[in-house]
Amino acid sequence: MLHFSNVCAQMGSFVPAQRAEMGVVDRMFARVGASDNVSKNMSTFQVEMSEMAHILLNATSRSFVVIDELGQYIIYI
């Protein structure tokens, strides 16, 4: 819900809260869910790490980042 509220606040729309203080962000990144990319021969873990690398290389100190389920499908044997 925080990500949605931040998007609303950035565009000057209604924020579903009694009170909210949010700074201006320059970029928003979301890493949610997981899937493989068989056509590029990439496992789910490789796709997740590729997406995280993109976020880490492009995020600034003013960026808003949401990360969910990172590494959830790693199986330890």
Phi, psi and omega in degrees: 000329181297320180298315178298317179297321180293320177298315179300315181297319182298328181263008176077022181266178178297134175249122184287072180205154176289325181210137179213133173236112181227133177283166177284134178249152180265337180208154175234133178233143176225132177235092186229134178081176182208147173198158178269174178228082185299323182297333178255010179057045180242130176286170177302316180298318179296321178296316179300315181293325177295317178294320178294321178299318178300315179297312183295326180282336185250347180284148175243181178291346179258007182279151175253120186238130175242123180234128180222139174062035179285122179074017184294330185263020176282130180250123178266128180244000000 
